[in-house]
Amino acid sequence: MYLNYVTHTSPVLVKIKTPIRNVFRLSTFKEDAFSFVLTPVFIPTFTLRATHLEENKEHHSGFISIIGNPNVGKSTLMNALVGTDLSIITSKAQTTRHRILGIVNGPNYQMVLSDTPGVIKPAYEMQQSMMNFVKEALVDADVLIYMVTVEETELKDEKLFAKLKKAKAPLFVLINKIDLSSQEIVEKTVAYWQELFPNARVCPIAALNGFFIPELLGLLISLLPPAPPYFPKDQLTDKPERFFVNEAIREQILQRYDKEIPYSVEVITEEFYEQPNIIKIRSVILVERETQKGILIGHRGGALKQVGIGARKTLQEFFGKKIHLELYVKIAKNWRSNTKQLKRFGYNN
């Protein structure tokens, strides 16, 4: 697949995986030829800094919070900016339950990205805890990112809109998945959000394909305030290893089961024993009812075995070692509404 785009001086043809070194907008989409013709962006407020603080001896650090409705691509964006898969990604809503930090380090900067759960109206205690993570992310952000999809042209949360309008931190409105849309829809969506947030930087992006990601990274770094690093410079995230084991297992459950099962499970890693060439892990999957346990395990344990195979493959890639994974299923009745259980699982601080 190729991108045809026009710079201020001449047209250029590049592969879609090649980072685009300027800010552009779609001007023509030819579905049969799988090509885009891009022209210079119509948002005049952008100024890209070539140095990205590399030549600045003063250190800059800051927190950047990514907020939006479910399934808009928040986790995909953070993984793209960090350069590795920290947040699990599925097509199901409410995939992200916790606030996950991804840390991008440079010689003179540290950018702390915060991936948050999708904004929803809480139906039970766990979801309320998830929304508390979103509130925290709004408060302590040095830069805010509000993410929407290209066909999203309506406000789903007036309270969130009011908070974003009042926020003192610089605001980006990122319109994701433009590669799945047309020029006409992209332009209408950009105009809609620019009118709602006249002081925001509205950027069309395609996070999964990497479109505008290098440029966005540079813009975010340029907005970091002067500050020392908040985390060690070799640290990638604030979460422990067991957290990513739990998430890898939960990702497999989200991908393989439907209806209530993915939303009724919690994963706890009880043992994590690392040796030079292998990591031995023992994890427990908690469900709320006996019927859910039976569905999760499957006939003669076949369904659970497939979860283990998929999770083990993901973890071997993540840790770079052979993984021995044991999975068990237990019942924890109504854990999603139990404040003590939620605190144990890291939802209530």
N, C-alpha and C positions, 0 to 999 in steps of 0.2 A: 504493500500500500504506500502511496506517495502523497506528499503535501506539496502543492504548488502555492507559493506565496510571493507577494511582491514587497520588496523593501522600498525605501524612499528613492532608490536609484535604479534598481533593476530587478526583474523577476528571477526567482531561484527555484530549482527543483531539488527536494531532499526526501529521504526516506522518513516515514512517520516517527521512527524511533530516534531520529536525530534531533537533539535539542534545538529549538528555535530561538535565536538570539535577539529577538525584538518583540514588541507587543503588537499583536495583529488581531483582526476580526475576520470572520468568514464573509466573503463577498459572493462566492459561487459554489454550489455543491452539485457535482455531477455523479449521480448514483451509479450509473453504468460504468464509469471509468474509475470509481473509487478515488476521486481526487477532490481537493478543496482549493479554491483560489482565495488567498487571504490578502487583505489590504490593511494599511496602517490603522491602528486602533483609534477610535473616536473619543477616547477618554483623555483629555489633555493634562490631567493632573499627575500622570505618571512620569517619573524621572528615574531611570535605572542608573545605579551607581556601579561603575565598572570595578571599582576596587573592593566593594562589599566589606569594607572595614579592614581588609587585609593589610593595608599600608598604615592603618591607624594604630598607634602604639597603645592608646587607651583601650581598656577592655570593656566590652559591652555584653550585657546579659539581660534576658527578659523572658516572661511567660506569655505564650501565645495560645489562646483558647479557641478550639474549633467547636462550634455550636450549630445545631440545625435539627430538622425533623428526621425521623428514622429513614434509612435507606437512601440518603442523599450522597453518600460517599465520603463521610468524615474519616472513617478508618482507612479507606483507600488513600486519601490525601495524606494522612499522617505517615503511613507506611512509605509513601512515595517521597516525602520530604526527609524522613529519617534514613531511608535507604535500605530498610529491612522490615519484615513483617512482624510488628509488635502487636497490632490489633487484628483479631480475627475478622474475616469478611465473608458474609453470606448474603443471600437474597432476602432472608427473613428479617422482619422488623425486630428491634430491641436486641440485636446481636451483641452490642456493647452494653455491659451492665455497670462497669466501674469507670472511674476517671483514670485513664492511663497516660502517663507522661512518656514522651519520646524526646531524647536529648540530642541536639545537633551541635557539635563542637568544631570550632575553628581556632586558629592561633590567637585571635583577639576577640572572640565572641563565644557565647553559649546561648543557644535558643532552646527553650524548654516548651515543647508542644504538648497540648493537653487535648486528648481525644475523649469526648464525653458521650454519654448515652443520648439517643434521640429524644427530642422533646415530645412528651406525651402527657395526657391527663391521667394521673395515677389512679389505679383501680385497687391496689392493695399496698401493704407496707413496703415491700421490696421496691416497687416502682416509685414510691415516695422518696425512698433513699436514693434511687437513681437520679431523680430530679434535684435532690439536694446537691449531688455532684455537679450538676449543671449550674446551679446558683453559685457554688463556690468558684467555679471557673469564670463566671462573669465578674466576680468581685476582684479577684487577684490578677487579672490579665493586663499586660502592658500593651498587647495588640489583640483585637478580637476578629475572628473569622466567622461570619454567618454563611452557612452553606445551603444552597438550594439546587434543585435540578432544573434543567433547561425549560421544562414545561410547567414549572411551578410558578404560578402567577396569582397566588392568593395567600393571605396571612392566615395561618392556622392557630396562632397564639398571640392575641393582642397584648397580653402582659409582657411577653418576651420582646415584642416589637417596641413597646414603650421603654423597656430597660435598655435595649440596644440604642434607641434614639438618644437617651440621656447619658449613655456611656461617654466618659471622657477619653478613653483609649482610642487610638486609630482603629477604624473599622473597615474590613474588607467584606464585600458580598461576592462570594464565588458561585458562579453559575456552572454547575458541573454537567457532564455527559453531553456536551455540545456535539460530539462526534456521532451521536445518535439522532440528531435533529437536522432541521433545515435552516438556511440563512434567515428566512422570514421569522421563524419562531425565535431564533436566537436574538434578533434585533428587538423584537417585541418584549422579550423577557428582560433584556438589558435595560430597555427604556422604562419598564415597569419598576424594577428595583432601584434604578437611579433616581426616579421620581420619589420613591418612598424614603430613600436614604441619600439625599443630595450631597452630603458630606463624605459619603463612603466611596471607596474605590471598588467599582463593580468590574469583575474580571470573568470572562468566559473561559472555562478550562475543561480539560478531559483528563481527570486524575489517573484513570486506569491506563491511558495511553501515554501519559507523561506530557501532554500538551500544556504549556505555560508553567510547568512545575519549576524548571531552573530559574525562570524570571521571577516567579513568585518567591522562591527561596531568597533570591537576592534582595527583593523588596522588603521582605520580613526582617532580614538581617540588618538592613539599613535603618530600620525603625527601633532597634533595640537600644534601651537607655544605657548610659555608662554605669557599670556595676561589675563587681567581681563575679566569678562563676559560682552558681548555687550548688553545683554538684561536682564531684571529681571529673576531670576532663576526659577520662577514659570510660565514663559511665554512659550507658545507652538508655536506661530507663530507671524509674524508681521502684519497679516491681521486682520481687524475688523470683528465683527460678521456678519455684513451685506454682506460682501464679500462671506462668506460661504453660506449664504442664496441664493445669486445670483448663485453661483456655483451649489448648489443642484438643483435649478430649471433648469439651463442650462444642467446639466447632464441628467435630464429626457427628455429634448428636443433632446439631442444627441442620446439617446437610442430609442426614439419613432418616429423620423422623418428621412426621407432620402433626398438625393440630396442637394438642396441649403438651405433648411430651417435651419438646425443646424448651418450653417456658416453665416447666415444672421441675427441672433438674438443677442441681448444684453439684459441683465437683470439689472434693477435698483430697489433697495429696498427703497421705499419712507418712510415707517413707520416701526419701530421696537420698540415695547413697551413691556417690560418685567415686568411681575408680579410674585408673589411668585410661582404660580402653572401653569402659562400659559404665552406664548409669542404670542403677536398679531402682525402679519406681513402683510404689504401691498406692493406688488411688481408689477412692470410693465415690460412686455416683449416687447421690441422694434423690429420691423421688417422694412425692407426697402420698401416693396410694399404692396398694397392692397390685391393682390392675396395671398401673403404669410400670411397675417393676417387671411384670410379665412381658409387656410389649417391648420394653427396653432390652431384656435378655433375649427374647425370641425363642424359636423352636430349637431345643437342644443347645441353647447358648449361641446360635449362629449369628444373630444380629449384634450381640455384644462383642463377639469375636471380630466382626468387621469394623466396629468402632475402634477396637484396640489396634488392629492392623493399620488403619488410617492415621490414628494418633501417633503410633510408633514411627511411622514414616516421616511425619511432620517434625517430631521431636528429634529424630536423627539428623535431619537437615538443620534444625535450629541449633542444636548443641554440638554437632559435628562428631558425634560418638554413637556407638551401638547402644540401643535402648532395650532394656528388659522391663516390660510393663505388665503389671498385674491389675486387673480391674474387678471391682466388686460393686454390687448394687444393694443399697439399704433404703429403708423407709424412714422419712422424717416428716411426720404428719404436719401439714399446713405450715411448713417452714417459711414460706414467703410472707406470712403475716405474723410471724413470731419474732418479736424484737430481740430476744436473747439469741436466737439462732442467727438472725441477720447480722448482729454484732460479731458473732463468731466467724461469719463468712466474710466480714470486712465491709458490710454495707453501712452500718451505723458506727460512726466514730465516737 
